[in-house]
């Protein structure tokens, strides 16, 4: 079946959001899900190497609990199998969040090391490199976005819809040009990705995928959270998730793209 790769990725708790964060095409993922396309051999190999999944598992769905797993990993898998479906969902969502944070920290560390190497290399040269005309640094341009005067909560909710907006000057970036408005974060439940006082850029949309961070109105209270199956998830393990009940009124007000770069 065309969807066998997607099915086996989901069994390994690798969602669309995780694929996109690791450099894979969201459009390709959606096309494969809808049986409009298939992953090519080189793409499957890349997925296998990136997520350390065997080709046999990706293609056939064979049990990944093989000799490649450590004793600790096998023990965790045995414990996981004993849980009911509700607990499995909670553990999977929390593990996915922690894995994303670990990957983000690793990427930041790699970027830091790369910059240090470049700096050391530059200091060792006697001449100063002059960028070519087409590589000249971009000049700052005036760029404004509507900032909601009321924050969205990374803790208890706030009444987002009761506020108004005011223009905020930010640095022009590719993300900023996609955003429709900005909003300030209140609370610490989205650490270590977003902190209290951060201003985040939001792309207006009525729906976000499971695993994506969005702006949500729950019973008239505004939240910035990661979408789960039956809850809105806090990235900070010390903070509670927002459980969604059948009687709750929930709206999505947009996808969080990232932090705004404020022009001082």
Short mmCIF file of the C-alpha atoms (twelve columns), coordinates in Angstrom:
data_MODEL
# 
_entry.id   MODEL 
# 
loop_
_atom_site.group_PDB 
_atom_site.id 
_atom_site.type_symbol 
_atom_site.label_atom_id 
_atom_site.label_alt_id 
_atom_site.label_comp_id 
_atom_site.label_asym_id 
_atom_site.label_seq_id 
_atom_site.Cartn_x 
_atom_site.Cartn_y 
_atom_site.Cartn_z 
_atom_site.pdbx_PDB_model_num 
ATOM 1   C CA . UNK A 1   0.000   0.000  0.000  1 
ATOM 2   C CA . UNK A 2   1.204   3.543  -0.687 1 
ATOM 3   C CA . UNK A 3   0.562   4.481  2.940  1 
ATOM 4   C CA . UNK A 4   2.636   1.693  4.515  1 
ATOM 5   C CA . UNK A 5   5.609   4.006  5.167  1 
ATOM 6   C CA . UNK A 6   3.370   6.589  6.866  1 
ATOM 7   C CA . UNK A 7   1.628   3.892  8.907  1 
ATOM 8   C CA . UNK A 8   4.922   2.502  10.170 1 
ATOM 9   C CA . UNK A 9   6.271   5.983  10.942 1 
ATOM 10  C CA . UNK A 10  3.193   6.702  13.045 1 
ATOM 11  C CA . UNK A 11  3.635   3.368  14.844 1 
ATOM 12  C CA . UNK A 12  7.113   4.614  15.745 1 
ATOM 13  C CA . UNK A 13  5.484   7.898  16.967 1 
ATOM 14  C CA . UNK A 14  7.043   9.948  14.167 1 
ATOM 15  C CA . UNK A 15  4.346   12.417 13.164 1 
ATOM 16  C CA . UNK A 16  4.024   14.889 10.309 1 
ATOM 17  C CA . UNK A 17  5.272   17.675 12.589 1 
ATOM 18  C CA . UNK A 18  8.406   15.708 13.499 1 
ATOM 19  C CA . UNK A 19  9.060   14.927 9.826  1 
ATOM 20  C CA . UNK A 20  8.818   18.621 8.905  1 
ATOM 21  C CA . UNK A 21  11.074  19.654 11.816 1 
ATOM 22  C CA . UNK A 22  13.692  17.234 10.486 1 
ATOM 23  C CA . UNK A 23  13.718  18.694 6.996  1 
ATOM 24  C CA . UNK A 24  11.204  16.504 5.178  1 
ATOM 25  C CA . UNK A 25  8.544   17.999 2.917  1 
ATOM 26  C CA . UNK A 26  5.099   18.510 4.463  1 
ATOM 27  C CA . UNK A 27  3.527   18.476 0.987  1 
ATOM 28  C CA . UNK A 28  5.178   15.148 0.148  1 
ATOM 29  C CA . UNK A 29  3.982   13.673 3.453  1 
ATOM 30  C CA . UNK A 30  0.406   14.819 2.742  1 
ATOM 31  C CA . UNK A 31  0.537   13.444 -0.821 1 
ATOM 32  C CA . UNK A 32  1.722   10.042 0.425  1 
ATOM 33  C CA . UNK A 33  -1.017  10.018 3.100  1 
ATOM 34  C CA . UNK A 34  -3.636  10.704 0.417  1 
ATOM 35  C CA . UNK A 35  -2.098  8.058  -1.901 1 
ATOM 36  C CA . UNK A 36  -1.219  10.693 -4.507 1 
ATOM 37  C CA . UNK A 37  2.450   9.809  -4.352 1 
ATOM 38  C CA . UNK A 38  4.978   7.356  -2.896 1 
ATOM 39  C CA . UNK A 39  8.307   7.866  -1.199 1 
ATOM 40  C CA . UNK A 40  11.182  6.950  -3.523 1 
ATOM 41  C CA . UNK A 41  13.922  4.535  -2.464 1 
ATOM 42  C CA . UNK A 42  16.426  7.317  -1.730 1 
ATOM 43  C CA . UNK A 43  13.805  9.135  0.374  1 
ATOM 44  C CA . UNK A 44  13.052  5.979  2.362  1 
ATOM 45  C CA . UNK A 45  16.772  5.462  2.988  1 
ATOM 46  C CA . UNK A 46  17.062  9.065  4.198  1 
ATOM 47  C CA . UNK A 47  14.090  8.566  6.560  1 
ATOM 48  C CA . UNK A 48  15.665  5.336  7.826  1 
ATOM 49  C CA . UNK A 49  18.985  7.031  8.563  1 
ATOM 50  C CA . UNK A 50  17.418  10.148 10.101 1 
ATOM 51  C CA . UNK A 51  15.171  8.320  12.543 1 
ATOM 52  C CA . UNK A 52  17.323  5.184  12.977 1 
ATOM 53  C CA . UNK A 53  14.581  2.863  11.756 1 
ATOM 54  C CA . UNK A 54  15.467  -0.230 9.735  1 
ATOM 55  C CA . UNK A 55  14.381  -0.409 6.105  1 
ATOM 56  C CA . UNK A 56  12.734  -3.721 6.952  1 
ATOM 57  C CA . UNK A 57  10.590  -1.977 9.553  1 
ATOM 58  C CA . UNK A 58  9.704   0.983  7.305  1 
ATOM 59  C CA . UNK A 59  8.708   -1.180 4.343  1 
ATOM 60  C CA . UNK A 60  7.279   -4.282 6.058  1 
ATOM 61  C CA . UNK A 61  6.358   -3.008 9.490  1 
ATOM 62  C CA . UNK A 62  8.372   -5.726 11.199 1 
ATOM 63  C CA . UNK A 63  8.865   -5.519 14.944 1 
ATOM 64  C CA . UNK A 64  11.440  -2.786 15.659 1 
ATOM 65  C CA . UNK A 65  12.209  -4.451 19.002 1 
ATOM 66  C CA . UNK A 66  15.243  -6.253 17.576 1 
ATOM 67  C CA . UNK A 67  18.877  -6.640 18.541 1 
ATOM 68  C CA . UNK A 68  19.577  -3.005 17.688 1 
ATOM 69  C CA . UNK A 69  17.694  -1.913 20.834 1 
ATOM 70  C CA . UNK A 70  19.562  -1.530 24.099 1 
ATOM 71  C CA . UNK A 71  18.399  -3.336 27.227 1 
ATOM 72  C CA . UNK A 72  17.074  -0.031 28.595 1 
ATOM 73  C CA . UNK A 73  15.087  0.626  25.409 1 
ATOM 74  C CA . UNK A 74  13.624  -2.895 25.494 1 
ATOM 75  C CA . UNK A 75  12.614  -2.424 29.131 1 
ATOM 76  C CA . UNK A 76  10.852  0.857  28.305 1 
ATOM 77  C CA . UNK A 77  9.055   -0.813 25.387 1 
ATOM 78  C CA . UNK A 78  7.831   -3.637 27.638 1 
ATOM 79  C CA . UNK A 79  6.498   -1.116 30.171 1 
ATOM 80  C CA . UNK A 80  4.808   0.850  27.365 1 
ATOM 81  C CA . UNK A 81  3.027   -2.301 26.110 1 
ATOM 82  C CA . UNK A 82  1.420   -2.796 29.537 1 
ATOM 83  C CA . UNK A 83  -0.297  0.620  29.508 1 
ATOM 84  C CA . UNK A 84  -3.871  1.215  28.359 1 
ATOM 85  C CA . UNK A 85  -4.525  3.264  25.225 1 
ATOM 86  C CA . UNK A 86  -5.161  6.505  27.137 1 
ATOM 87  C CA . UNK A 87  -1.864  6.285  29.026 1 
ATOM 88  C CA . UNK A 88  -0.031  5.278  25.838 1 
ATOM 89  C CA . UNK A 89  -1.332  8.424  24.130 1 
ATOM 90  C CA . UNK A 90  -0.189  10.647 27.007 1 
ATOM 91  C CA . UNK A 91  3.257   9.018  27.150 1 
ATOM 92  C CA . UNK A 92  3.663   9.236  23.362 1 
ATOM 93  C CA . UNK A 93  2.756   12.929 23.253 1 
ATOM 94  C CA . UNK A 94  5.091   13.760 26.148 1 
ATOM 95  C CA . UNK A 95  7.923   11.676 24.626 1 
ATOM 96  C CA . UNK A 96  7.416   13.416 21.279 1 
ATOM 97  C CA . UNK A 97  7.640   16.801 22.984 1 
ATOM 98  C CA . UNK A 98  10.824  15.865 24.853 1 
ATOM 99  C CA . UNK A 99  12.353  14.447 21.656 1 
ATOM 100 C CA . UNK A 100 11.620  17.677 19.779 1 
ATOM 101 C CA . UNK A 101 13.184  19.739 22.569 1 
ATOM 102 C CA . UNK A 102 16.255  17.484 22.595 1 
ATOM 103 C CA . UNK A 103 16.596  17.791 18.812 1 
ATOM 104 C CA . UNK A 104 16.234  21.567 19.057 1 
ATOM 105 C CA . UNK A 105 18.921  21.777 21.761 1 
ATOM 106 C CA . UNK A 106 21.236  19.588 19.660 1 
ATOM 107 C CA . UNK A 107 20.684  21.815 16.617 1 
ATOM 108 C CA . UNK A 108 21.396  24.941 18.668 1 
ATOM 109 C CA . UNK A 109 24.583  23.390 20.049 1 
ATOM 110 C CA . UNK A 110 25.705  22.360 16.552 1 
ATOM 111 C CA . UNK A 111 25.030  25.886 15.272 1 
ATOM 112 C CA . UNK A 112 26.994  27.349 18.178 1 
ATOM 113 C CA . UNK A 113 29.978  25.085 17.479 1 
ATOM 114 C CA . UNK A 114 29.822  25.941 13.774 1 
ATOM 115 C CA . UNK A 115 29.858  29.687 14.517 1 
ATOM 116 C CA . UNK A 116 32.791  29.276 16.896 1 
ATOM 117 C CA . UNK A 117 34.742  27.378 14.241 1 
ATOM 118 C CA . UNK A 118 34.028  30.037 11.633 1 
ATOM 119 C CA . UNK A 119 35.058  32.770 14.053 1 
ATOM 120 C CA . UNK A 120 38.302  30.963 14.896 1 
ATOM 121 C CA . UNK A 121 39.004  30.411 11.202 1 
ATOM 122 C CA . UNK A 122 38.360  34.081 10.417 1 
ATOM 123 C CA . UNK A 123 40.660  35.275 13.197 1 
ATOM 124 C CA . UNK A 124 43.499  33.153 11.814 1 
ATOM 125 C CA . UNK A 125 43.491  34.974 8.473  1 
ATOM 126 C CA . UNK A 126 45.537  38.089 7.835  1 
ATOM 127 C CA . UNK A 127 43.126  39.540 5.300  1 
ATOM 128 C CA . UNK A 128 39.501  40.454 5.790  1 
ATOM 129 C CA . UNK A 129 37.080  38.892 3.346  1 
ATOM 130 C CA . UNK A 130 34.818  41.379 1.574  1 
ATOM 131 C CA . UNK A 131 31.411  39.999 0.584  1 
ATOM 132 C CA . UNK A 132 30.495  40.099 -3.079 1 
ATOM 133 C CA . UNK A 133 27.860  42.579 -4.192 1 
ATOM 134 C CA . UNK A 134 25.146  39.913 -4.306 1 
ATOM 135 C CA . UNK A 135 26.119  38.739 -0.816 1 
ATOM 136 C CA . UNK A 136 25.900  42.167 0.814  1 
ATOM 137 C CA . UNK A 137 23.986  42.104 4.126  1 
ATOM 138 C CA . UNK A 138 20.380  43.144 3.851  1 
ATOM 139 C CA . UNK A 139 19.478  46.539 5.220  1 
ATOM 140 C CA . UNK A 140 16.801  46.711 7.903  1 
ATOM 141 C CA . UNK A 141 13.437  47.767 6.517  1 
ATOM 142 C CA . UNK A 142 10.449  49.125 8.408  1 
ATOM 143 C CA . UNK A 143 8.050   46.246 8.882  1 
ATOM 144 C CA . UNK A 144 4.979   46.348 11.110 1 
ATOM 145 C CA . UNK A 145 2.582   43.693 12.343 1 
ATOM 146 C CA . UNK A 146 -0.574  43.874 14.460 1 
ATOM 147 C CA . UNK A 147 0.170   42.950 18.085 1 
ATOM 148 C CA . UNK A 148 -2.765  41.849 20.253 1 
ATOM 149 C CA . UNK A 149 -2.703  43.893 23.441 1 
ATOM 150 C CA . UNK A 150 -3.879  40.899 25.501 1 
ATOM 151 C CA . UNK A 151 -1.486  37.945 25.835 1 
ATOM 152 C CA . UNK A 152 -2.172  34.279 25.190 1 
ATOM 153 C CA . UNK A 153 -1.611  32.093 28.170 1 
ATOM 154 C CA . UNK A 154 1.083   29.515 28.616 1 
ATOM 155 C CA . UNK A 155 -0.629  28.838 31.946 1 
ATOM 156 C CA . UNK A 156 -4.206  29.709 32.844 1 
ATOM 157 C CA . UNK A 157 -6.303  31.195 30.050 1 
ATOM 158 C CA . UNK A 158 -6.864  34.852 29.228 1 
ATOM 159 C CA . UNK A 159 -9.716  36.435 27.287 1 
ATOM 160 C CA . UNK A 160 -7.939  36.992 23.995 1 
ATOM 161 C CA . UNK A 161 -10.994 38.181 22.047 1 
ATOM 162 C CA . UNK A 162 -11.664 41.141 24.324 1 
ATOM 163 C CA . UNK A 163 -8.529  43.041 23.325 1 
ATOM 164 C CA . UNK A 164 -7.491  45.276 20.459 1 
ATOM 165 C CA . UNK A 165 -4.346  45.437 18.343 1 
ATOM 166 C CA . UNK A 166 -1.599  47.961 17.907 1 
ATOM 167 C CA . UNK A 167 1.198   48.113 15.289 1 
ATOM 168 C CA . UNK A 168 4.558   46.692 16.316 1 
ATOM 169 C CA . UNK A 169 7.771   47.214 14.349 1 
ATOM 170 C CA . UNK A 170 9.686   43.959 13.866 1 
ATOM 171 C CA . UNK A 171 12.505  42.761 11.668 1 
ATOM 172 C CA . UNK A 172 11.459  41.611 8.206  1 
ATOM 173 C CA . UNK A 173 12.022  37.866 7.892  1 
ATOM 174 C CA . UNK A 174 10.482  35.088 5.812  1 
ATOM 175 C CA . UNK A 175 8.452   34.021 8.855  1 
ATOM 176 C CA . UNK A 176 7.341   37.582 9.592  1 
ATOM 177 C CA . UNK A 177 6.038   37.977 6.038  1 
ATOM 178 C CA . UNK A 178 3.892   34.842 6.458  1 
ATOM 179 C CA . UNK A 179 2.397   35.975 9.773  1 
ATOM 180 C CA . UNK A 180 -0.975  37.703 10.073 1 
ATOM 181 C CA . UNK A 181 -0.612  38.971 13.623 1 
ATOM 182 C CA . UNK A 182 1.543   38.710 16.749 1 
ATOM 183 C CA . UNK A 183 0.706   37.976 20.358 1 
ATOM 184 C CA . UNK A 184 2.607   38.082 23.647 1 
ATOM 185 C CA . UNK A 185 3.148   34.913 25.698 1 
ATOM 186 C CA . UNK A 186 2.147   34.891 29.359 1 
ATOM 187 C CA . UNK A 187 3.367   32.102 31.669 1 
ATOM 188 C CA . UNK A 188 6.006   29.373 31.572 1 
ATOM 189 C CA . UNK A 189 4.242   26.215 30.379 1 
ATOM 190 C CA . UNK A 190 5.751   26.475 26.862 1 
ATOM 191 C CA . UNK A 191 9.359   26.646 28.034 1 
ATOM 192 C CA . UNK A 192 11.945  25.962 26.750 1 
ATOM 193 C CA . UNK A 193 10.591  26.964 23.319 1 
ATOM 194 C CA . UNK A 194 8.688   30.109 24.298 1 
ATOM 195 C CA . UNK A 195 9.150   32.141 27.476 1 
ATOM 196 C CA . UNK A 196 6.993   34.561 29.430 1 
ATOM 197 C CA . UNK A 197 6.990   37.889 27.570 1 
ATOM 198 C CA . UNK A 198 8.063   36.497 24.188 1 
ATOM 199 C CA . UNK A 199 6.161   37.829 21.177 1 
ATOM 200 C CA . UNK A 200 5.203   35.090 18.735 1 
ATOM 201 C CA . UNK A 201 4.149   35.370 15.098 1 
ATOM 202 C CA . UNK A 202 0.901   33.697 14.090 1 
ATOM 203 C CA . UNK A 203 -0.412  32.573 10.700 1 
ATOM 204 C CA . UNK A 204 -4.209  32.689 10.697 1 
ATOM 205 C CA . UNK A 205 -5.803  29.294 10.035 1 
ATOM 206 C CA . UNK A 206 -8.813  27.413 11.427 1 
ATOM 207 C CA . UNK A 207 -6.921  24.173 12.024 1 
ATOM 208 C CA . UNK A 208 -3.465  22.886 12.944 1 
ATOM 209 C CA . UNK A 209 -2.117  19.336 12.798 1 
ATOM 210 C CA . UNK A 210 -1.576  17.226 15.904 1 
ATOM 211 C CA . UNK A 211 1.933   18.086 17.086 1 
ATOM 212 C CA . UNK A 212 1.856   21.684 15.849 1 
ATOM 213 C CA . UNK A 213 1.767   24.712 18.157 1 
ATOM 214 C CA . UNK A 214 -1.194  27.008 17.764 1 
ATOM 215 C CA . UNK A 215 -3.308  29.721 19.344 1 
ATOM 216 C CA . UNK A 216 -6.522  28.270 20.765 1 
ATOM 217 C CA . UNK A 217 -9.656  29.724 22.343 1 
ATOM 218 C CA . UNK A 218 -11.132 27.309 24.898 1 
ATOM 219 C CA . UNK A 219 -14.392 28.520 26.436 1 
ATOM 220 C CA . UNK A 220 -13.396 32.123 25.577 1 
ATOM 221 C CA . UNK A 221 -9.910  31.811 27.124 1 
ATOM 222 C CA . UNK A 222 -6.804  32.132 24.949 1 
ATOM 223 C CA . UNK A 223 -3.930  29.635 25.051 1 
ATOM 224 C CA . UNK A 224 -0.683  28.982 23.198 1 
ATOM 225 C CA . UNK A 225 -0.259  25.215 23.256 1 
ATOM 226 C CA . UNK A 226 0.796   22.207 21.221 1 
ATOM 227 C CA . UNK A 227 -2.168  20.316 19.801 1 
ATOM 228 C CA . UNK A 228 -2.707  16.765 21.031 1 
ATOM 229 C CA . UNK A 229 -5.418  14.239 20.274 1 
ATOM 230 C CA . UNK A 230 -7.636  15.111 23.249 1 
ATOM 231 C CA . UNK A 231 -5.761  17.955 24.899 1 
ATOM 232 C CA . UNK A 232 -3.625  21.043 24.419 1 
ATOM 233 C CA . UNK A 233 -0.107  20.149 25.502 1 
ATOM 234 C CA . UNK A 234 2.325   22.151 27.637 1 
ATOM 235 C CA . UNK A 235 5.977   21.775 26.635 1 
ATOM 236 C CA . UNK A 236 7.145   22.318 30.209 1 
ATOM 237 C CA . UNK A 237 6.805   18.914 31.969 1 
ATOM 238 C CA . UNK A 238 6.080   20.732 35.245 1 
ATOM 239 C CA . UNK A 239 2.896   22.281 33.840 1 
ATOM 240 C CA . UNK A 240 -0.475  20.627 33.244 1 
ATOM 241 C CA . UNK A 241 -2.030  20.097 29.830 1 
ATOM 242 C CA . UNK A 242 -5.445  21.564 28.984 1 
ATOM 243 C CA . UNK A 243 -7.813  18.615 28.714 1 
ATOM 244 C CA . UNK A 244 -10.550 19.048 26.090 1 
ATOM 245 C CA . UNK A 245 -13.993 17.745 27.052 1 
ATOM 246 C CA . UNK A 246 -17.030 17.125 24.857 1 
ATOM 247 C CA . UNK A 247 -18.834 20.145 26.305 1 
ATOM 248 C CA . UNK A 248 -15.931 22.572 25.711 1 
ATOM 249 C CA . UNK A 249 -16.030 25.194 22.950 1 
ATOM 250 C CA . UNK A 250 -12.689 25.216 21.152 1 
ATOM 251 C CA . UNK A 251 -11.485 27.378 18.269 1 
ATOM 252 C CA . UNK A 252 -8.099  27.507 16.576 1 
ATOM 253 C CA . UNK A 253 -6.970  31.052 15.823 1 
ATOM 254 C CA . UNK A 254 -3.764  30.249 13.999 1 
ATOM 255 C CA . UNK A 255 -0.454  28.404 13.706 1 
ATOM 256 C CA . UNK A 256 2.530   29.717 15.678 1 
ATOM 257 C CA . UNK A 257 5.432   30.282 13.272 1 
ATOM 258 C CA . UNK A 258 8.120   31.441 15.712 1 
ATOM 259 C CA . UNK A 259 9.334   34.423 17.690 1 
ATOM 260 C CA . UNK A 260 9.230   37.976 16.386 1 
ATOM 261 C CA . UNK A 261 12.543  39.852 16.170 1 
ATOM 262 C CA . UNK A 262 11.808  43.191 17.755 1 
ATOM 263 C CA . UNK A 263 13.428  46.309 16.306 1 
ATOM 264 C CA . UNK A 264 14.890  48.316 19.197 1 
# 
